């Protein structure tokens, strides 16, 4: 068998290996790159994942090795991993900013730990090697600065007169809390909120991002509508506590995004455990036919980390809550890939450079 024939046989075998989340084969998805076969029969290939947070890399590696073990002439397999997050082409088309996906983190009511989830989720995504921005869109009550330990410092201005986001825990972060006196209440009407949220996309030097995580205020008001009007949302995450009163409000928040034609990436149950119960978030997800992304246990360390500017997933990633947030990041990244690759608006990176 010639080298070209062997190469073709290897590609044919790889076309039987399915990406577990996308349910399409690696060859069709163009995930197999730089295939070479040396004289000893060892196949070397690079697999381009759809996210650096891929939770099923080991499954794909197992399936690749099994498929190539059946090819005569192949004596071994060497797999290198790379990643390229799909790009939501609508974002660049509307705001001319190289952000690949925008994830809204929302809740139907306050007090369910939505900002805690948004911060730890963003940090966990960054820990995988992804380029992540965290936008605090709670204009009237910004809490992100404190939760990431930045306080209320003024951001610098770039040479082209844009705000430069602060960088911490591998994130780029911007919040109205950096721009306003923390002791002065902000009494703004809807149009002012809309303008501020849009400016956070267009007047901030974000650079190229794989994921923009947007922490919204609770409820179903002006900020949610402004965000949906300002930029195409790749998807929304609904955060809730397990108890029924929180679930009722979360249900309304979820319905709002559905009416705005925003894909629901899934539901997260926060503060799960003995005090507030368990299972309400999963029940809501099942009821509405959306993914249940997972639950975060109620833990004092999570609250302390938020109060002191040390997110639990950064300070104690191996704790039960830290592990929960890391698994949530993998689940969210997978849902973003599935959502985007199921649409017709995905563009290659070179289009937005």
VOBA-1610 file (N, C-alpha, C; in pm, whole numbers, padded with zeros to 5 digits, always signed):
BEGIN
Unk+00084-00119+00000Unk+00000+00000+00000Unk+00089+00125+00000Unk+00061+00218-00091Unk+00138+00341-00096Unk+00105+00429+00023Unk+00191+00531+00045Unk+00167+00624+00156Unk+00035+00699+00137Unk+00005+00738+00012Unk-00119+00809-00013Unk-00240+00720+00015Unk-00230+00594-00026Unk-00341+00502+00001Unk-00359+00481+00151Unk-00247+00471+00223Unk-00256+00456+00368Unk-00316+00580+00432Unk-00275+00697+00382Unk-00331+00824+00431Unk-00482+00825+00410Unk-00527+00782+00293Unk-00670+00781+00264Unk-00745+00683+00354Unk-00683+00570+00383Unk-00745+00472+00472Unk-00758+00526+00613Unk-00657+00598+00656Unk-00662+00658+00791Unk-00774+00761+00797Unk-00785+00847+00697Unk-00892+00947+00696Unk-01029+00881+00692Unk-01039+00772+00617Unk-01166+00700+00611Unk-01202+00645+00749Unk-01102+00592+00819Unk-01127+00541+00954Unk-01166+00653+01049Unk-01099+00767+01036Unk-01131+00880+01124Unk-01271+00935+01097Unk-01321+00914+00977Unk-01456+00962+00944Unk-01564+00880+01016Unk-01523+00773+01084Unk-01619+00695+01164Unk-01619+00740+01310Unk-01526+00829+01347Unk-01515+00875+01486Unk-01604+00997+01503Unk-01698+00990+01595Unk-01794+01098+01616Unk-01750+01192+01727Unk-01775+01322+01706Unk-01759+01418+01815Unk-01880+01397+01908Unk-01859+01361+02035Unk-01970+01315+02119Unk-02080+01418+02141Unk-02045+01547+02147Unk-02146+01650+02171Unk-02217+01690+02043Unk-02142+01696+01933Unk-02197+01747+01807Unk-02260+01638+01722Unk-02228+01511+01753Unk-02285+01397+01682Unk-02258+01403+01532Unk-02140+01451+01498Unk-02091+01450+01360Unk-01948+01402+01363Unk-01902+01347+01250Unk-01769+01287+01253Unk-01659+01391+01244Unk-01539+01354+01289Unk-01428+01448+01298Unk-01384+01500+01162Unk-01394+01419+01060Unk-01351+01462+00927Unk-01448+01564+00870Unk-01577+01537+00880Unk-01678+01632+00831Unk-01666+01766+00903Unk-01636+01761+01032Unk-01622+01884+01110Unk-01487+01954+01087Unk-01401+01894+01004Unk-01267+01950+00977Unk-01185+01963+01104Unk-01199+01867+01192Unk-01125+01869+01318Unk-00990+01798+01307Unk-00969+01721+01199Unk-00843+01649+01181Unk-00748+01735+01097Unk-00633+01765+01152Unk-00537+01851+01084Unk-00399+01785+01085Unk-00318+01820+00985Unk-00174+01784+00982Unk-00147+01635+00998Unk-00225+01554+00929Unk-00204+01409+00938Unk-00079+01368+00861Unk+00011+01301+00931Unk+00129+01243+00866Unk+00148+01102+00919Unk+00211+01018+00838Unk+00238+00880+00879Unk+00385+00854+00852Unk+00459+00820+00958Unk+00603+00799+00938Unk+00631+00658+00885Unk+00757+00632+00856Unk+00794+00505+00794Unk+00768+00384+00883Unk+00758+00407+01011Unk+00730+00298+01105Unk+00580+00272+01121Unk+00497+00349+01052Unk+00353+00329+01059Unk+00284+00403+01171Unk+00351+00498+01234Unk+00288+00578+01341Unk+00216+00697+01277Unk+00088+00708+01304Unk+00008+00820+01253Unk+00015+00937+01351Unk+00054+01053+01300Unk+00059+01175+01380Unk-00052+01269+01329Unk-00135+01318+01417Unk-00241+01409+01376Unk-00270+01511+01484Unk-00323+01623+01442Unk-00366+01729+01534Unk-00518+01735+01526Unk-00582+01735+01642Unk-00728+01743+01648Unk-00766+01881+01698Unk-00844+01953+01616Unk-00887+02088+01649Unk-01021+02081+01720Unk-01019+02097+01851Unk-01141+02095+01931Unk-01219+02225+01912Unk-01348+02222+01945Unk-01429+02342+01934Unk-01423+02429+02058Unk-01351+02383+02161Unk-01330+02462+02281Unk-01212+02403+02359Unk-01130+02487+02420Unk-01025+02431+02506Unk-01081+02367+02631Unk-01210+02392+02660Unk-01274+02334+02777Unk-01346+02204+02744Unk-01310+02141+02636Unk-01380+02019+02591Unk-01377+01913+02701Unk-01493+01866+02747Unk-01494+01766+02855Unk-01478+01623+02806Unk-01480+01602+02674Unk-01483+01466+02621Unk-01361+01435+02536Unk-01251+01504+02562Unk-01129+01481+02485Unk-01080+01337+02500Unk-01088+01284+02620Unk-01041+01147+02643Unk-01125+01045+02567Unk-01255+01073+02556Unk-01343+00983+02480Unk-01302+00983+02333Unk-01276+01102+02278Unk-01235+01111+02138Unk-01100+01042+02116Unk-01007+01061+02210Unk-00876+00996+02196Unk-00891+00844+02193Unk-00976+00792+02280Unk-01000+00647+02283Unk-01058+00598+02151Unk-01155+00673+02098Unk-01222+00632+01975Unk-01128+00643+01854Unk-01043+00746+01853Unk-00946+00760+01744Unk-00850+00642+01743Unk-00798+00610+01858Unk-00702+00497+01867Unk-00768+00365+01827Unk-00894+00348+01868Unk-00964+00225+01832Unk-00989+00216+01682Unk-01025+00329+01621Unk-01051+00329+01477Unk-00924+00302+01397Unk-00814+00364+01438Unk-00689+00347+01362Unk-00622+00213+01389Unk-00657+00150+01500Unk-00603+00016+01527Unk-00652-00085+01424Unk-00762-00053+01357Unk-00818-00143+01257Unk-00761-00120+01116Unk-00672-00022+01103Unk-00614+00010+00971Unk-00482-00066+00955Unk-00474-00151+00854Unk-00351-00224+00828Unk-00239-00127+00793Unk-00125-00145+00859Unk-00011-00059+00833Unk+00009+00048+00938Unk-00089+00070+01025Unk-00077+00168+01133Unk-00033+00095+01259Unk+00081+00136+01312Unk+00137+00069+01429Unk+00122+00151+01557Unk+00087+00278+01545Unk+00072+00363+01663Unk+00005+00494+01626Unk-00037+00567+01728Unk-00109+00694+01706Unk-00054+00799+01801Unk-00021+00915+01745Unk+00026+01029+01825Unk-00070+01145+01800Unk-00143+01186+01905Unk-00246+01290+01891Unk-00200+01418+01961Unk-00203+01526+01888Unk-00182+01659+01946Unk-00317+01730+01948Unk-00339+01812+02051Unk-00468+01879+02067Unk-00454+02029+02047Unk-00552+02087+01981Unk-00559+02231+01964Unk-00706+02268+01974Unk-00737+02396+01970Unk-00878+02435+01979Unk-00904+02563+01903Unk-01024+02576+01853Unk-01071+02698+01789Unk-01220+02710+01816Unk-01256+02806+01899Unk-01397+02823+01936Unk-01475+02876+01816Unk-01591+02817+01785Unk-01671+02869+01674Unk-01707+03015+01695Unk-01721+03085+01585Unk-01749+03228+01590Unk-01893+03257+01550Unk-01964+03327+01637Unk-02100+03372+01604Unk-02087+03493+01512Unk-02104+03471+01383Unk-02081+03575+01284Unk-02172+03695+01299Unk-02286+03679+01365Unk-02377+03792+01384Unk-02314+03900+01471Unk-02227+03860+01565Unk-02168+03958+01657Unk-02080+04054+01581Unk-01986+03999+01503Unk-01897+04085+01427Unk-01974+04166+01324Unk-02077+04105+01266Unk-02156+04177+01167Unk-02229+04297+01224Unk-02261+04292+01355Unk-02339+04401+01415Unk-02252+04504+01486Unk-02148+04460+01556Unk-02070+04558+01634Unk-01922+04561+01596Unk-01881+04486+01493Unk-01744+04492+01442Unk-01639+04470+01551Unk-01667+04376+01639Unk-01576+04346+01749Unk-01542+04198+01746Unk-01412+04162+01757Unk-01373+04021+01744Unk-01403+03937+01867Unk-01531+03926+01898Unk-01578+03842+02008Unk-01651+03723+01946Unk-01610+03603+01982Unk-01665+03485+01917Unk-01802+03444+01969Unk-01829+03468+02097Unk-01959+03431+02153Unk-01989+03518+02272Unk-02117+03544+02294Unk-02163+03625+02408Unk-02261+03541+02488Unk-02228+03522+02616Unk-02308+03437+02705Unk-02369+03526+02813Unk-02501+03536+02817Unk-02570+03613+02921Unk-02598+03524+03040Unk-02560+03572+03159Unk-02591+03500+03284Unk-02699+03579+03356Unk-02815+03518+03374Unk-02932+03589+03423Unk-03001+03511+03533Unk-03090+03579+03603Unk-03173+03514+03705Unk-03305+03588+03713Unk-03408+03516+03755Unk-03538+03579+03765Unk-03552+03667+03887Unk-03467+03644+03990Unk-03475+03722+04113Unk-03335+03741+04169Unk-03322+03839+04258Unk-03195+03862+04323Unk-03170+03763+04435Unk-03043+03754+04479Unk-03010+03671+04593Unk-02984+03525+04564Unk-02980+03487+04435Unk-02957+03345+04403Unk-02811+03318+04370Unk-02725+03419+04378Unk-02584+03399+04352Unk-02546+03406+04206Unk-02622+03483+04128Unk-02597+03493+03985Unk-02460+03549+03954Unk-02420+03657+04022Unk-02289+03716+03995Unk-02178+03622+04038Unk-02197+03553+04149Unk-02099+03454+04193Unk-02080+03348+04085Unk-02189+03302+04027Unk-02181+03203+03919Unk-02111+03262+03798Unk-02148+03384+03759Unk-02088+03446+03641Unk-01937+03461+03657Unk-01893+03508+03774Unk-01750+03529+03798Unk-01675+03396+03795Unk-01723+03299+03869Unk-01653+03170+03876Unk-01657+03095+03744Unk-01767+03108+03671Unk-01776+03047+03539Unk-01673+03108+03445Unk-01662+03242+03446Unk-01566+03309+03360Unk-01423+03269+03395Unk-01391+03264+03524Unk-01256+03224+03567Unk-01228+03080+03525Unk-01326+02992+03543Unk-01307+02852+03506Unk-01284+02836+03356Unk-01354+02912+03274Unk-01331+02909+03129Unk-01190+02957+03096Unk-01147+03064+03163Unk-01013+03116+03139Unk-00906+03015+03180Unk-00932+02938+03285Unk-00835+02838+03331Unk-00811+02729+03227Unk-00904+02709+03135Unk-00885+02609+03030Unk-00796+02660+02918Unk-00765+02790+02920Unk-00685+02849+02814Unk-00766+02935+02719Unk-00896+02944+02741Unk-00980+03028+02657Unk-00956+03176+02687Unk-00981+03260+02587Unk-00973+03405+02604Unk-01111+03454+02645Unk-01120+03509+02766Unk-01251+03536+02826Unk-01262+03680+02872Unk-01376+03741+02842Unk-01409+03872+02896Unk-01526+03858+02992Unk-01527+03942+03095Unk-01637+03944+03191Unk-01693+04086+03196Unk-01814+04102+03148Unk-01879+04232+03147Unk-01985+04237+03256Unk-01975+04337+03342Unk-02073+04358+03447Unk-02181+04450+03391Unk-02292+04393+03347Unk-02401+04471+03289Unk-02505+04510+03393Unk-02477+04483+03520Unk-02564+04532+03626Unk-02522+04676+03654Unk-02567+04765+03567Unk-02520+04904+03567Unk-02553+04974+03699Unk-02671+04948+03753Unk-02715+05019+03873Unk-02665+04957+04003Unk-02621+04833+03998Unk-02571+04767+04119Unk-02454+04677+04089Unk-02343+04733+04042Unk-02230+04650+04000Unk-02156+04587+04118Unk-02142+04455+04114Unk-02073+04382+04220Unk-01949+04309+04173Unk-01931+04300+04042Unk-01816+04225+03989Unk-01683+04280+04039Unk-01660+04414+04043Unk-01529+04462+04087Unk-01486+04405+04223Unk-01577+04404+04317Unk-01543+04351+04449Unk-01517+04203+04444Unk-01595+04130+04365Unk-01583+03984+04362Unk-01455+03935+04296Unk-01393+04020+04213Unk-01265+03981+04152Unk-01148+04056+04215Unk-01175+04129+04325Unk-01068+04192+04401Unk-01011+04318+04339Unk-01088+04386+04253Unk-01036+04505+04186Unk-01081+04635+04250Unk-01181+04629+04335Unk-01227+04753+04396Unk-01287+04846+04294Unk-01261+04975+04309Unk-01323+05074+04222Unk-01219+05163+04156Unk-01115+05102+04101Unk-01010+05176+04031Unk-01059+05222+03894Unk-01005+05333+03849Unk-01039+05385+03716Unk-00961+05312+03609Unk-01028+05263+03504Unk-00954+05195+03397Unk-00877+05294+03311Unk-00763+05254+03257Unk-00687+05341+03168Unk-00756+05359+03033Unk-00707+05456+02957Unk-00760+05484+02823Unk-00654+05448+02721Unk-00694+05378+02615Unk-00600+05336+02511Unk-00570+05453+02418Unk-00465+05443+02335Unk-00434+05552+02239Unk-00548+05585+02145Unk-00635+05488+02115Unk-00748+05519+02027Unk-00875+05553+02107Unk-00854+05599+02230Unk-00959+05656+02314Unk-01065+05554+02355Unk-01022+05432+02380Unk-01113+05332+02433Unk-01071+05293+02574Unk-01169+05248+02653Unk-01138+05199+02787Unk-01062+05068+02778Unk-00962+05053+02861Unk-00884+04930+02865Unk-00933+04846+02983Unk-00985+04727+02958Unk-01036+04646+03070Unk-00923+04601+03162Unk-00956+04585+03288Unk-00860+04529+03382Unk-00844+04380+03355Unk-00728+04327+03388Unk-00703+04185+03371Unk-00670+04123+03506Unk-00744+04019+03540Unk-00727+03949+03667Unk-00780+03807+03651Unk-00713+03710+03713Unk-00751+03569+03705Unk-00762+03522+03560Unk-00686+03583+03471Unk-00690+03544+03330Unk-00804+03605+03253Unk-00882+03694+03316Unk-00997+03756+03253Unk-00969+03901+03216Unk-01044+03951+03118Unk-01055+04094+03095Unk-01190+04137+03152Unk-01188+04239+03238Unk-01308+04274+03315Unk-01342+04422+03297Unk-01472+04451+03276Unk-01519+04589+03272Unk-01652+04598+03346Unk-01668+04707+03421Unk-01787+04727+03501Unk-01813+04876+03520Unk-01938+04914+03534Unk-01970+05052+03569Unk-01914+05086+03707Unk-01888+04984+03787Unk-01828+05007+03918Unk-01691+05070+03910Unk-01623+05062+03795Unk-01493+05126+03777Unk-01507+05272+03738Unk-01628+05311+03696Unk-01646+05444+03636Unk-01730+05538+03721Unk-01795+05486+03824Unk-01886+05570+03903Unk-01846+05568+04049Unk-01882+05674+04119Unk-01858+05683+04263Unk-01939+05575+04333Unk-01874+05485+04406Unk-01949+05375+04470Unk-02046+05421+04576Unk-02031+05545+04624Unk-02120+05595+04729Unk-02235+05677+04675Unk-02241+05692+04542Unk-02347+05772+04480Unk-02441+05682+04401Unk-02569+05684+04433Unk-02663+05597+04359Unk-02677+05643+04215Unk-02691+05546+04125Unk-02711+05576+03984Unk-02861+05562+03955Unk-02925+05671+03921Unk-03069+05672+03896Unk-03086+05698+03747Unk-03090+05591+03672Unk-03092+05600+03525Unk-03221+05539+03471Unk-03267+05599+03360Unk-03380+05542+03287Unk-03330+05445+03181Unk-03425+05376+03120Unk-03393+05273+03023Unk-03298+05314+02912Unk-03320+05428+02843Unk-03231+05465+02733Unk-03085+05483+02777Unk-03064+05531+02900Unk-02927+05547+02949Unk-02862+05411+02973Unk-02940+05315+03024Unk-02888+05180+03043Unk-02851+05118+02909Unk-02937+05137+02811Unk-02911+05082+02678Unk-02781+05137+02622Unk-02762+05269+02636Unk-02640+05331+02584Unk-02516+05279+02654Unk-02524+05261+02786Unk-02408+05214+02861Unk-02370+05073+02822Unk-02469+04986+02809Unk-02440+04847+02773Unk-02380+04839+02634Unk-02434+04915+02540Unk-02378+04912+02404Unk-02235+04965+02406Unk-02209+05070+02484Unk-02073+05126+02490Unk-01974+05028+02551Unk-02022+04943+02640Unk-01933+04842+02697Unk-01885+04743+02591Unk-01957+04730+02481Unk-01911+04648+02370Unk-01823+04728+02274Unk-01865+04849+02241Unk-01800+04922+02133Unk-01686+05013+02178Unk-01688+05057+02303Unk-01589+05155+02349Unk-01490+05097+02449Unk-01478+04966+02453Unk-01382+04899+02540Unk-01286+04818+02453Unk-01158+04824+02485Unk-01054+04755+02408Unk-01046+04609+02452Unk-01146+04530+02412Unk-01153+04391+02456Unk-01048+04304+02388Unk-01014+04337+02265Unk-00930+04246+02188Unk-01011+04125+02145Unk-00942+04020+02105Unk-01011+03901+02058Unk-01047+03811+02175Unk-01174+03770+02181Unk-01223+03688+02291Unk-01293+03564+02237Unk-01274+03451+02304Unk-01352+03332+02273Unk-01490+03339+02336Unk-01496+03387+02460Unk-01622+03395+02532Unk-01632+03530+02603Unk-01744+03598+02583Unk-01778+03715+02665Unk-01890+03672+02758Unk-01861+03671+02888Unk-01961+03638+02989Unk-02020+03769+03041Unk-02151+03784+03030Unk-02218+03907+03070Unk-02304+03881+03192Unk-02271+03947+03302Unk-02348+03936+03425Unk-02460+04039+03423Unk-02583+03993+03411Unk-02699+04080+03404Unk-02757+04106+03542Unk-02830+04217+03559Unk-02903+04234+03685Unk-03017+04133+03691Unk-03070+04107+03811Unk-03182+04013+03820Unk-03309+04070+03757Unk-03399+03981+03723Unk-03528+04025+03671Unk-03538+04019+03520Unk-03640+04086+03468Unk-03669+04084+03325Unk-03694+04226+03275Unk-03600+04316+03304Unk-03622+04457+03275Unk-03541+04512+03160Unk-03508+04642+03173Unk-03443+04717+03065Unk-03307+04658+03027Unk-03229+04614+03125Unk-03094+04566+03095Unk-03098+04443+03005Unk-03190+04352+03032Unk-03201+04232+02950Unk-03241+04267+02807Unk-03339+04356+02794Unk-03382+04398+02661Unk-03272+04473+02589Unk-03201+04559+02661Unk-03093+04637+02600Unk-02982+04547+02550Unk-02947+04446+02629Unk-02841+04355+02587Unk-02881+04281+02460Unk-03004+04230+02458Unk-03051+04156+02342Unk-03057+04244+02218Unk-03082+04374+02236Unk-03088+04467+02123Unk-02950+04516+02081Unk-02854+04513+02174Unk-02721+04569+02147Unk-02632+04473+02071Unk-02646+04344+02098Unk-02556+04245+02038Unk-02629+04112+02029Unk-02608+04036+01922Unk-02669+03903+01916Unk-02612+03814+02026Unk-02699+03756+02104Unk-02655+03670+02214Unk-02643+03526+02164Unk-02528+03467+02189Unk-02509+03327+02155Unk-02601+03239+02238Unk-02623+03278+02363Unk-02714+03203+02448Unk-02721+03262+02587Unk-02820+03216+02663Unk-02840+03264+02800Unk-02836+03147+02897Unk-02783+03175+03015Unk-02781+03080+03126Unk-02875+03133+03234Unk-02961+03048+03285Unk-03054+03086+03392Unk-03003+03027+03523Unk-02977+03115+03620Unk-02930+03072+03752Unk-03047+03077+03850Unk-03062+02973+03929Unk-03170+02969+04026Unk-03125+02895+04151Unk-03194+02921+04261Unk-03183+02835+04379Unk-03283+02721+04363Unk-03274+02617+04447Unk-03362+02501+04428Unk-03508+02522+04469Unk-03534+02617+04561Unk-03668+02622+04618Unk-03769+02682+04519Unk-03897+02653+04541Unk-04001+02680+04442Unk-04017+02829+04411Unk-04000+02917+04511Unk-04019+03059+04484Unk-03913+03110+04387Unk-03792+03059+04399Unk-03686+03097+04306Unk-03711+03038+04168Unk-03761+02915+04165Unk-03790+02849+04037Unk-03898+02924+03961Unk-04000+02973+04031Unk-04107+03049+03965Unk-04050+03171+03894Unk-03961+03243+03961Unk-03901+03362+03900Unk-03807+03323+03786Unk-03732+03215+03804Unk-03642+03169+03698Unk-03720+03130+03574Unk-03836+03071+03594Unk-03921+03031+03481Unk-03960+03154+03398Unk-03991+03264+03465Unk-04027+03387+03392Unk-03907+03443+03317Unk-03790+03438+03381Unk-03670+03486+03314Unk-03636+03403+03191Unk-03652+03273+03203Unk-03626+03185+03090Unk-03723+03214+02976Unk-03850+03234+03009Unk-03951+03263+02907Unk-03921+03394+02836Unk-03865+03492+02910Unk-03832+03620+02847Unk-03728+03601+02737Unk-03623+03526+02765Unk-03521+03504+02662Unk-03577+03426+02544Unk-03666+03332+02572Unk-03728+03258+02462Unk-03808+03353+02373Unk-03878+03450+02432Unk-03954+03546+02352Unk-03863+03636+02271Unk-03741+03658+02321Unk-03644+03739+02249Unk-03565+03656+02148Unk-03601+03529+02133Unk-03533+03437+02041Unk-03386+03417+02075Unk-03356+03418+02205Unk-03220+03392+02252Unk-03212+03245+02292Unk-03119+03167+02237Unk-03107+03027+02276Unk-03078+03013+02426Unk-03139+02915+02488Unk-03114+02887+02630Unk-03004+02782+02637Unk-02887+02821+02688Unk-02777+02726+02702Unk-02806+02626+02813Unk-02881+02670+02913Unk-02917+02577+03019Unk-02945+02646+03151Unk-02979+02564+03250Unk-03012+02609+03386Unk-02903+02562+03481Unk-02863+02651+03571Unk-02769+02617+03678Unk-02841+02631+03811Unk-02832+02527+03894Unk-02888+02532+04029Unk-02777+02569+04126Unk-02790+02686+04188Unk-02689+02734+04283Unk-02739+02715+04426Unk-02644+02709+04521Unk-02676+02694+04663Unk-02755+02566+04690Unk-02719+02462+04619Unk-02788+02335+04634Unk-02744+02265+04763Unk-02839+02202+04832Unk-02802+02131+04955Unk-02912+02132+05057Unk-02874+02105+05180Unk-02973+02084+05285Unk-03058+02207+05314Unk-02997+02326+05312Unk-03069+02447+05353Unk-03181+02482+05255Unk-03149+02487+05125Unk-03248+02529+05025Unk-03306+02412+04946Unk-03260+02291+04973Unk-03309+02176+04900Unk-03226+02147+04777Unk-03277+02060+04694Unk-03203+02018+04575Unk-03301+01969+04469Unk-03271+01995+04343Unk-03349+01938+04234Unk-03442+02034+04162Unk-03467+02152+04220Unk-03559+02245+04155Unk-03511+02291+04019Unk-03381+02318+04007Unk-03326+02364+03879Unk-03337+02257+03772Unk-03311+02133+03810Unk-03320+02024+03715Unk-03464+02002+03671Unk-03557+02017+03764Unk-03699+02004+03731Unk-03742+02111+03632Unk-03696+02235+03655Unk-03729+02344+03564Unk-03674+02317+03424Unk-03550+02271+03418Unk-03488+02243+03288Unk-03566+02135+03213Unk-03605+02030+03284Unk-03682+01922+03222Unk-03817+01973+03174Unk-03881+02053+03258Unk-04013+02108+03225Unk-04009+02192+03098Unk-03903+02273+03082Unk-03894+02363+02967Unk-03815+02305+02850Unk-03766+02183+02865Unk-03696+02119+02755Unk-03562+02182+02722Unk-03490+02229+02825Unk-03358+02289+02804Unk-03256+02211+02886Unk-03127+02224+02856Unk-03026+02147+02930Unk-03017+02189+03077Unk-02994+02093+03162Unk-02956+02120+03300Unk-02805+02112+03306Unk-02739+02225+03332Unk-02593+02232+03325Unk-02525+02176+03448Unk-02594+02179+03562Unk-02534+02128+03684Unk-02572+02210+03805Unk-02521+02168+03921Unk-02554+02238+04045Unk-02427+02270+04123Unk-02432+02379+04199Unk-02320+02422+04283Unk-02364+02409+04428Unk-02289+02338+04511Unk-02331+02319+04650Unk-02321+02449+04730Unk-02410+02463+04826Unk-02403+02575+04919Unk-02280+02557+05007Unk-02191+02656+05005Unk-02067+02645+05082Unk-02024+02784+05127Unk-01987+02795+05254Unk-01943+02925+05307Unk-01822+02978+05232Unk-01735+02888+05185Unk-01613+02931+05116Unk-01644+03009+04988Unk-01755+02976+04923Unk-01795+03047+04801Unk-01831+03191+04836Unk-01909+03208+04941Unk-01947+03343+04985Unk-01827+03423+05030Unk-01738+03360+05107Unk-01618+03429+05155Unk-01531+03472+05037Unk-01518+03384+04939Unk-01438+03418+04821Unk-01493+03538+04747Unk-01627+03547+04737Unk-01687+03662+04673Unk-01667+03791+04751Unk-01675+03781+04883Unk-01658+03900+04967Unk-01515+03952+04966Unk-01419+03863+04947Unk-01278+03901+04958Unk-01208+03915+04823Unk-01283+03892+04715Unk-01223+03905+04583Unk-01137+03786+04543Unk-01169+03669+04597Unk-01095+03546+04564Unk-01195+03438+04521Unk-01231+03434+04394Unk-01328+03333+04349Unk-01284+03192+04387Unk-01378+03111+04432Unk-01346+02978+04482Unk-01277+02892+04377Unk-01313+02909+04251Unk-01254+02825+04147Unk-01108+02861+04122Unk-01068+02981+04163Unk-00927+03021+04153Unk-00851+02985+04279Unk-00911+03007+04396Unk-00841+02985+04522Unk-00841+02839+04567Unk-00949+02767+04539Unk-00958+02628+04584Unk-01031+02546+04477Unk-00967+02527+04362Unk-01036+02460+04250Unk-01072+02315+04276Unk-01007+02252+04373Unk-01035+02112+04401Unk-01141+02092+04509Unk-01193+02201+04564Unk-01304+02190+04659Unk-01429+02145+04585Unk-01530+02095+04655Unk-01653+02054+04585Unk-01713+02165+04500Unk-01716+02289+04552Unk-01771+02400+04473Unk-01679+02434+04357Unk-01549+02432+04380Unk-01454+02460+04272Unk-01467+02359+04159Unk-01479+02232+04195Unk-01497+02128+04093Unk-01629+02146+04020Unk-01733+02187+04093Unk-01863+02209+04030Unk-01854+02318+03924Unk-01786+02427+03956Unk-01773+02536+03860Unk-01690+02495+03739Unk-01588+02413+03760Unk-01508+02366+03647Unk-01591+02277+03555Unk-01673+02192+03611Unk-01761+02109+03529Unk-01866+02194+03457Unk-01914+02298+03524Unk-02009+02388+03460Unk-01946+02458+03341Unk-01820+02500+03354Unk-01751+02566+03244Unk-01742+02472+03124Unk-01712+02345+03149Unk-01705+02248+03039Unk-01842+02232+02974Unk-01947+02225+03057Unk-02082+02208+03003Unk-02125+02329+02922Unk-02094+02448+02972Unk-02132+02570+02900Unk-02056+02580+02768Unk-01926+02552+02771Unk-01847+02558+02648Unk-01902+02459+02545Unk-01939+02340+02589Unk-01996+02241+02497Unk-02127+02290+02438Unk-02212+02352+02521Unk-02340+02401+02471Unk-02320+02516+02372Unk-02221+02601+02394Unk-02193+02708+02298Unk-02154+02649+02164Unk-02066+02549+02165Unk-02023+02485+02041Unk-02141+02421+01969Unk-02224+02347+02043Unk-02339+02282+01982Unk-02435+02385+01923Unk-02458+02494+01998Unk-02551+02598+01952Unk-02500+02663+01824Unk-02373+02701+01823Unk-02320+02771+01707Unk-02305+02681+01586Unk-02255+02560+01605Unk-02235+02472+01491Unk-02366+02416+01437Unk-02475+02440+01508Unk-02606+02403+01457Unk-02672+02516+01380Unk-02604+02630+01369Unk-02657+02746+01299Unk-02580+02769+01171Unk-02627+02864+01091Unk-02562+02895+00964Unk-02481+03024+00971Unk-02458+03075+01093Unk-02393+03206+01104Unk-02251+03194+01160Unk-02192+03075+01150Unk-02058+03055+01202Unk-01957+03093+01095Unk-01858+03174+01131Unk-01758+03218+01035Unk-01620+03181+01085Unk-01523+03161+00993Unk-01387+03131+01035Unk-01322+03252+01098Unk-01222+03227+01181Unk-01157+03335+01255Unk-01100+03442+01165Unk-01045+03402+01048Unk-00978+03505+00966Unk-01074+03611+00915Unk-01205+03585+00922Unk-01301+03685+00880Unk-01305+03802+00976Unk-01275+03776+01105Unk-01291+03882+01204Unk-01158+03942+01246Unk-01049+03901+01184Unk-00920+03960+01221Unk-00903+04094+01153
//
